[in-house]
Amino acid sequence: MLSIDLTGKHALVAGVADDVGLGFAIAKALAEAGATVSIAGWPPALGIFKTLLARGTFDESMKLASGGKFEFAKVYALDAEFDKMEDVPAELRDSRRYRDNGDFTISGLAAQIAAAGPIDIVVHSLANGSEVKKPMLETSRKGYLSAVSASAYSMVSMVQHFGPVMRPNGAFVSLTYMASERVIPGYGGGMSSAKAALESDTRTLAFEAGRKWGHRVNVISAGAYASRAASAIGFIDQMVDYAKRNAPLTEAITAREVGTTAAFLCSPLASGITGATVFVDKGMNAMGIAVDREGAKT
């Protein structure tokens, strides 16, 4: 029987903050396929996450289809807006939420991963836009650049730093959204530009990392999903409802569907796929007009 088998693989999923987001779903799917999974989270939220994890709050979510329970091999701190500690402002580095996390930069995390042993899979489930609720015409230069830095360049930096410490033929996967190529009013602050950059960078990184190390680089374009992070844009429930009424498949996407797609892309079954944007959105990307309006044929 053909199956996804990641036995013996070590995966890092960056951007896990709870048990309902896409990062967690990807981590769980990788574990169900047999991988050893470590995660990395944003320092200001990491303390709460670790506390809830220790209390067993996530126990039900961490049950595997086999009946067992998966555990994270390690939980790391990561602020992907910084490549090295000298980039971090002193007031942030010495703040209560950061100071006890060691080297939480991308290069620091890569060094910790390398010291812990070889790695095969890196998942970038990271995005942040400080002005995401602002229209492009009202977005500041600082807000725009911060969105691109945190949501797109962070992937470039992760491939730069993790590529050399991964075993040959490794796999990188990140997450994007259809706003990269279509206008989504309300998805502002430069986030649409960041997603467009992420998809473009995926193609270039696939070429460069493929030639240099044999690694594959792909990105999943997930449909509207009501995660806690997505609630920042303020109208995610309306987006989910719109997709259900207008996509070819009329049910909302699930986190598991994104997770299993990521597991496939990281597996030997996808050894011929790199530089691709893979849509997991019930076909919403194929639509040119809304069909829940008068005059549209269904």
FIRO-94745 format. One record per residue (C-alpha): residue in three letters; x, y, z. Coordinates in steps of 0.1 Angstrom, whole numbers, padded with zeros to 4 digits, always signed. Example, Ala and Ser with C-alpha at 12.3 -4.5 7.8 and 13.67 -1.06 7.14 Angstrom:
ALA+0123-0045+0078
SER+0137-0011+0071
***
This chain:
MET+0000+0000+0000
LEU+0013+0034-0010
SER+0017+0056+0021
ILE+0035+0087+0034
ASP+0064+0074+0054
LEU+0086+0099+0073
THR+0101+0074+0097
GLY+0136+0084+0107
LYS+0131+0120+0096
HIS+0134+0150+0119
ALA+0112+0180+0112
LEU+0111+0215+0126
VAL+0078+0234+0124
ALA+0084+0272+0131
GLY+0053+0291+0140
VAL+0033+0270+0165
ALA+0015+0290+0191
ASP-0016+0269+0199
ASP-0033+0236+0190
VAL-0058+0250+0164
GLY-0035+0267+0139
LEU-0021+0254+0107
GLY+0014+0250+0122
PHE+0001+0226+0148
ALA-0018+0207+0122
ILE+0013+0203+0100
ALA+0033+0192+0130
LYS+0007+0165+0139
ALA+0005+0153+0103
LEU+0043+0149+0102
ALA+0042+0130+0134
GLU+0015+0107+0122
ALA+0037+0100+0091
GLY+0064+0089+0115
ALA+0086+0119+0118
THR+0102+0132+0150
VAL+0089+0168+0153
SER+0104+0198+0171
ILE+0086+0232+0171
ALA+0096+0268+0174
GLY+0074+0297+0187
TRP+0075+0334+0192
PRO+0091+0343+0226
PRO+0063+0365+0239
ALA+0038+0336+0234
LEU+0060+0307+0242
GLY+0057+0308+0280
ILE+0019+0304+0278
PHE+0022+0277+0252
LYS+0047+0257+0274
THR+0025+0261+0304
LEU-0006+0249+0286
LEU+0014+0220+0271
ALA+0026+0210+0306
ARG-0009+0212+0321
GLY-0022+0188+0294
THR-0044+0213+0278
PHE-0034+0200+0243
ASP-0036+0163+0252
GLU-0068+0157+0232
SER-0054+0175+0202
MET-0022+0155+0203
LYS-0039+0121+0200
LEU-0028+0103+0169
ALA-0051+0084+0145
SER-0033+0052+0157
GLY-0045+0059+0192
GLY-0012+0070+0206
LYS+0000+0105+0215
PHE+0027+0125+0199
GLU+0052+0147+0218
PHE+0074+0174+0206
ALA+0111+0164+0206
LYS+0120+0200+0216
VAL+0104+0234+0219
TYR+0125+0263+0208
ALA+0121+0301+0209
LEU+0122+0319+0176
ASP+0116+0355+0165
ALA+0120+0353+0128
GLU+0124+0390+0123
PHE+0160+0387+0135
ASP+0188+0368+0118
LYS+0214+0371+0146
MET+0215+0384+0181
GLU+0234+0416+0172
ASP+0203+0426+0151
VAL+0181+0426+0182
PRO+0176+0459+0200
ALA+0190+0458+0235
GLU+0156+0468+0251
LEU+0139+0439+0234
ARG+0168+0414+0241
ASP+0167+0423+0278
SER+0129+0424+0282
ARG+0112+0399+0304
ARG+0096+0380+0276
TYR+0129+0375+0257
ARG+0158+0375+0281
ASP+0155+0338+0293
ASN+0152+0323+0258
GLY+0188+0322+0248
ASP+0196+0329+0211
PHE+0161+0331+0196
THR+0172+0344+0162
ILE+0171+0323+0130
SER+0209+0317+0130
GLY+0207+0308+0167
LEU+0180+0283+0162
ALA+0198+0268+0132
ALA+0229+0263+0155
GLN+0208+0247+0182
ILE+0192+0223+0157
ALA+0226+0214+0142
ALA+0239+0207+0177
ALA+0209+0184+0185
GLY+0214+0163+0154
PRO+0205+0162+0117
ILE+0173+0176+0104
ASP+0154+0168+0072
ILE+0123+0190+0071
VAL+0117+0227+0079
VAL+0082+0242+0079
HIS+0078+0280+0078
SER+0044+0288+0093
LEU+0052+0324+0101
ALA+0034+0357+0092
ASN+0030+0390+0108
GLY+0019+0424+0096
SER+0017+0452+0122
GLU-0006+0472+0100
VAL-0026+0444+0084
LYS-0059+0462+0090
LYS-0048+0493+0071
PRO-0054+0497+0033
MET-0023+0498+0012
LEU-0029+0536+0007
GLU-0026+0541+0044
THR+0003+0516+0051
SER+0035+0532+0063
ARG+0069+0523+0050
LYS+0078+0508+0084
GLY+0046+0487+0085
TYR+0051+0475+0049
LEU+0087+0465+0053
SER+0080+0448+0087
ALA+0053+0426+0070
VAL+0077+0416+0042
SER+0105+0410+0067
ALA+0085+0388+0091
SER+0065+0370+0065
ALA+0087+0366+0035
TYR+0124+0374+0041
SER+0122+0351+0072
MET+0118+0322+0048
VAL+0148+0333+0028
SER+0169+0335+0059
MET+0157+0301+0071
VAL+0168+0284+0039
GLN+0201+0303+0041
HIS+0207+0291+0077
PHE+0191+0257+0077
GLY+0201+0245+0043
PRO+0237+0238+0053
VAL+0227+0218+0084
MET+0201+0197+0068
ARG+0207+0162+0055
PRO+0208+0160+0017
ASN+0175+0160-0002
GLY+0157+0180+0026
ALA+0124+0197+0022
PHE+0112+0232+0030
VAL+0075+0242+0031
SER+0059+0275+0038
LEU+0023+0289+0038
THR+0009+0316+0016
TYR-0025+0330+0007
MET-0044+0339-0025
ALA-0040+0376-0017
SER-0006+0373-0033
GLU-0023+0374-0067
ARG-0059+0385-0062
VAL-0072+0416-0044
ILE-0086+0408-0009
PRO-0099+0441+0005
GLY-0090+0443+0042
TYR-0060+0421+0039
GLY-0036+0451+0041
GLY-0005+0465+0056
GLY+0017+0450+0029
MET+0007+0414+0037
SER-0004+0408+0001
SER+0030+0420-0011
ALA+0047+0397+0015
LYS+0028+0367+0002
ALA+0036+0376-0034
ALA+0073+0378-0024
LEU+0071+0345-0006
GLU+0058+0327-0036
SER+0084+0343-0059
ASP+0112+0336-0035
THR+0100+0299-0033
ARG+0107+0295-0070
THR+0142+0311-0068
LEU+0151+0293-0036
ALA+0140+0260-0051
PHE+0165+0265-0079
GLU+0194+0277-0057
ALA+0188+0252-0028
GLY+0182+0224-0052
ARG+0214+0229-0070
LYS+0235+0236-0039
TRP+0221+0209-0015
GLY+0195+0189-0033
HIS+0167+0204-0011
ARG+0132+0210-0023
VAL+0113+0242-0015
ASN+0075+0245-0019
VAL+0047+0267-0006
ILE+0011+0258+0003
SER-0016+0284-0005
ALA-0042+0276+0021
GLY-0078+0289+0018
ALA-0095+0310+0044
TYR-0092+0293+0078
ALA-0104+0307+0111
SER-0072+0303+0131
ARG-0065+0326+0161
ALA-0037+0343+0140
ALA-0061+0349+0111
SER-0085+0367+0135
ALA-0061+0397+0134
ILE-0075+0408+0100
GLY-0109+0412+0117
PHE-0133+0395+0092
ILE-0120+0359+0088
ASP-0155+0344+0095
GLN-0169+0363+0066
MET-0140+0351+0044
VAL-0147+0315+0053
ASP-0184+0319+0046
TYR-0177+0335+0012
ALA-0154+0307+0002
LYS-0180+0280+0012
ARG-0206+0298-0009
ASN-0184+0303-0040
ALA-0157+0276-0041
PRO-0161+0244-0063
LEU-0162+0224-0031
THR-0186+0240-0007
GLU-0172+0231+0027
ALA-0146+0250+0046
ILE-0110+0238+0045
THR-0097+0220+0076
ALA-0063+0223+0092
ARG-0058+0186+0087
GLU-0061+0190+0049
VAL-0033+0215+0050
GLY-0013+0193+0074
THR-0015+0162+0053
THR-0006+0182+0021
ALA+0025+0194+0039
ALA+0034+0159+0050
PHE+0031+0147+0014
LEU+0052+0176+0001
CYS+0079+0167+0026
SER+0078+0130+0018
PRO+0096+0109-0008
LEU+0063+0107-0027
ALA+0068+0143-0037
SER+0105+0140-0047
GLY+0098+0155-0081
ILE+0080+0185-0068
THR+0098+0218-0060
GLY+0093+0254-0066
ALA+0055+0249-0066
THR+0026+0268-0051
VAL+0001+0241-0041
PHE-0034+0253-0035
VAL-0054+0238-0006
ASP-0085+0259-0008
LYS-0114+0238-0022
GLY-0107+0252-0056
MET-0114+0288-0047
ASN-0083+0299-0067
ALA-0100+0287-0099
MET-0130+0310-0096
GLY-0133+0342-0116
ILE-0167+0354-0104
ALA-0188+0348-0073
VAL-0217+0324-0079
ASP-0238+0334-0050
ARG-0249+0365-0068
GLU-0279+0370-0090
GLY-0272+0361-0126
ALA-0244+0336-0118
LYS-0251+0301-0129
THR-0245+0272-0105
***
